[in-house]
């Protein structure tokens, strides 16, 4: 029996949604890495509130109802957009879920566990998207790939791994390797002047182990200079013509929120190429 790699794409519709161009880029990216696609559009369910006497001045129930109707209509429109953009390059399936406002991220993280990875059309300007990414990376147990709008479809023949010898970096490497095309190349990125690493020559060590496993790999040392870690890693990946940067997602639990590590937060704020995050 042939196994199909399946990507999950959650699309929010309230209070706004990611731009159509980003969605189309993510769909093309799914096709380029040989994935099937399942898309869930989320229709918002807003709480009914009353402002008492204020209801005579402001029709809050009517405003809520209109917002829910727009959300449902956007679900229908997005499904049409995905269907048109995906055919005939890949097979896409759809579901729509009506979810209480504020619970979309948790529901999406749970649903993502049933797929191989999550693809997120990216827009830092759409407030719900970074929150959704954070929930999926830290809550689904599966990798997530953020795809910026400018991404062009291409075979995944070259990937970069941000390597510091940590558990989350190893997890990111393991999640990225199955996506690499046959005969592809791995660039092992290390930043030596940012923090003490858990050993010496970590890039060379990983390169050696990858070569023993039959992969083509090259160590690449990246100087930090006056750049942020996020910028240095992304620029290092771009300089090697990598099609994907894989890195561990750093964060720690604080009640139901997460405080992101600097590199993770910086990448989410300034995404320049497709980035796979694992935790």
C-alpha positions in Angstrom: 0.0 0.0 0.0 1.3 3.4 -0.9 1.5 5.9 1.9 0.6 9.6 1.3 2.2 12.4 3.2 -0.7 14.6 4.4 -0.4 18.3 5.2 -2.9 20.1 7.4 -3.8 23.8 6.7 -6.1 25.6 9.2 -7.6 28.9 7.9 -9.2 31.4 10.3 -11.9 33.7 9.2 -12.3 36.1 12.2 -11.5 38.8 12.9 -9.5 38.6 9.6 -7.9 36.0 7.4 -4.5 35.7 5.7 -4.2 37.1 2.2 -5.1 34.9 -0.8 -1.6 35.1 -2.2 -0.1 33.5 0.9 -2.7 30.7 0.7 -1.9 30.0 -2.9 1.9 30.0 -2.1 1.3 27.4 0.7 -0.7 25.3 -1.7 2.0 25.3 -4.3 4.6 24.5 -1.6 2.5 21.5 -0.5 2.6 20.2 -4.1 6.3 20.8 -4.4 7.1 18.6 -1.3 4.7 15.9 -2.4 1.9 16.3 0.1 -1.8 15.8 0.0 -3.7 18.6 1.7 -6.5 18.8 4.2 -7.9 22.3 4.8 -10.1 23.2 7.8 -11.8 26.5 7.7 -13.0 27.9 11.0 -16.4 29.7 11.3 -16.5 31.8 14.4 -19.1 31.3 17.1 -19.3 34.6 19.1 -20.8 34.9 22.5 -24.2 36.6 22.9 -23.7 39.6 25.1 -26.0 42.4 26.2 -25.2 45.9 27.1 -28.5 46.4 28.8 -29.9 49.8 28.0 -27.1 50.2 25.5 -28.9 47.7 23.2 -31.3 50.4 22.4 -28.4 52.5 21.0 -26.2 49.7 19.6 -27.7 46.6 18.1 -25.0 44.2 19.5 -26.9 41.0 18.7 -27.2 42.2 15.1 -23.5 43.0 15.0 -22.6 39.6 16.3 -24.9 37.8 13.9 -23.5 39.8 10.9 -19.9 38.9 12.0 -20.8 35.2 12.1 -22.4 35.4 8.7 -19.3 37.0 7.2 -17.2 34.3 8.8 -19.3 31.5 7.3 -19.3 33.2 3.9 -15.5 33.5 4.1 -15.3 29.7 4.8 -17.2 29.0 1.6 -15.0 31.5 -0.4 -11.7 30.0 1.0 -12.8 26.5 0.1 -13.4 27.6 -3.4 -10.1 29.4 -3.6 -8.2 26.3 -2.3 -10.1 24.0 -4.7 -9.2 26.2 -7.7 -5.6 26.7 -6.6 -4.9 23.0 -5.8 -6.3 21.4 -8.9 -4.8 19.5 -10.6 -1.4 19.6 -8.8 -2.6 18.0 -5.6 -5.6 16.5 -3.9 -7.3 18.6 -1.3 -10.1 17.8 1.1 -12.1 20.2 3.3 -14.0 20.5 6.5 -15.5 23.5 8.2 -15.7 23.7 12.0 -17.8 26.2 14.0 -15.7 27.1 17.0 -16.1 29.5 19.9 -14.0 32.6 19.5 -10.7 32.1 21.4 -10.7 28.3 21.0 -9.6 28.0 17.3 -5.9 27.6 18.1 -6.6 24.7 20.6 -8.9 23.0 18.2 -6.4 23.4 15.3 -3.5 22.0 17.4 -5.6 18.9 18.2 -6.6 18.3 14.6 -3.0 18.8 13.4 -2.0 15.7 15.3 -3.7 13.5 12.7 -1.5 14.7 9.9 2.2 14.6 9.1 2.8 18.3 9.2 1.0 21.6 9.2 1.4 24.3 6.5 0.6 27.8 7.6 0.2 30.6 5.0 2.0 33.4 6.6 1.2 37.0 7.4 2.6 38.7 10.5 0.0 41.4 10.0 -2.8 39.0 10.5 -3.0 38.8 14.3 -4.5 35.3 14.5 -1.8 33.6 12.4 1.2 33.9 14.8 -1.0 32.8 17.7 -2.2 29.8 15.6 1.5 28.9 14.7 2.5 29.1 18.4 -0.4 26.8 19.4 0.4 24.2 16.7 4.1 24.2 17.2 3.9 23.7 21.0 0.6 21.8 21.2 0.3 19.4 18.3 3.4 17.3 18.5 3.8 17.7 14.8 6.1 20.0 12.8 4.7 23.2 11.3 6.0 25.0 8.2 5.4 28.7 7.9 5.2 29.7 4.2 5.6 33.4 3.3 3.7 34.9 0.4 6.7 35.3 -1.8 7.6 31.6 -1.8 7.9 30.1 -5.2 7.3 26.4 -5.8 10.5 24.3 -6.2 11.7 20.9 -5.5 13.0 20.6 -1.9 16.5 19.6 -2.9 18.4 21.7 -0.4 17.5 22.3 3.3 19.2 24.1 6.2 19.1 22.9 9.8 19.8 25.3 12.6 22.0 23.1 14.8 23.0 23.6 18.4 22.9 19.9 19.5 19.7 20.4 21.6 16.8 18.0 21.8 14.5 20.4 19.8 17.1 20.8 17.1 17.3 17.0 16.8 13.5 16.9 16.6 13.5 19.5 13.8 16.2 17.6 11.9 14.2 14.3 12.2 11.0 16.1 11.0 12.8 17.8 8.0 14.8 14.8 6.6 11.7 12.9 5.2 10.9 16.0 3.1 14.3 16.2 1.5 14.3 15.1 -2.2 16.4 12.1 -3.3 20.0 13.2 -3.6 19.3 16.5 -1.8 21.7 18.5 0.3 21.7 19.5 4.0 23.4 22.6 5.2 24.2 22.4 8.9 24.1 26.0 10.3 25.7 27.0 13.6 26.1 30.4 15.1 29.2 30.3 17.2 29.3 33.7 18.7 25.7 33.8 20.1 25.8 31.5 23.1 28.0 28.6 24.5 27.2 25.5 22.5 27.0 22.0 24.1 30.3 20.9 22.6 32.8 21.8 20.0 32.6 21.4 16.2 28.9 20.6 16.4 28.3 21.3 12.7 31.1 19.0 11.7 29.9 16.3 14.0 26.3 16.3 12.6 27.7 16.5 9.1 29.8 13.4 9.7 26.8 11.5 11.2 24.6 12.5 8.3 27.2 11.3 5.7 27.4 8.0 7.5 23.6 7.7 7.0 24.0 8.4 3.2 23.1 12.1 3.1 25.0 14.9 1.4 25.8 17.5 4.1 28.0 20.6 4.6 28.8 22.5 7.8 28.1 26.2 7.5 29.3 28.6 10.2 27.2 31.8 10.5 28.6 34.9 12.3 26.1 36.8 14.3 27.6 40.3 14.2 25.0 42.9 14.9 22.1 40.8 13.6 19.5 39.0 15.6 19.8 35.2 15.7 16.6 34.9 13.6 18.0 37.1 10.9 21.4 35.4 10.9 19.8 32.0 10.6 17.5 33.0 7.8 20.2 34.8 5.9 22.5 31.8 6.4 19.9 29.6 4.9 19.2 32.0 2.0 22.9 32.3 1.2 23.1 28.5 0.7 20.1 28.6 -1.6 18.2 26.3 0.8 14.5 25.9 0.2 13.7 25.3 3.8 15.1 26.3 7.2 14.4 23.7 10.0 14.8 24.7 13.6 13.7 23.8 17.0 10.9 25.9 18.5 11.9 27.2 22.0 9.4 28.1 24.6 8.2 27.3 28.1 4.8 26.9 29.6 3.4 29.6 31.7 -0.2 28.7 32.6 -1.8 28.4 29.1 0.6 30.7 27.4 4.1 30.4 26.0 7.1 32.7 26.4 9.0 32.2 23.1 12.7 32.0 22.8 14.4 34.9 21.0 15.2 33.0 17.8 11.7 31.5 17.5 10.0 34.8 18.2 12.3 36.6 15.7 11.5 34.2 12.9 7.8 34.5 13.5 8.1 38.3 13.3 10.2 38.4 10.2 9.7 35.3 8.1 11.9 35.4 4.9 11.7 31.8 3.6 9.7 28.7 4.5 10.7 27.7 8.1 9.9 24.4 9.8 9.5 24.6 13.5 9.4 21.5 15.8 9.0 21.1 19.5 
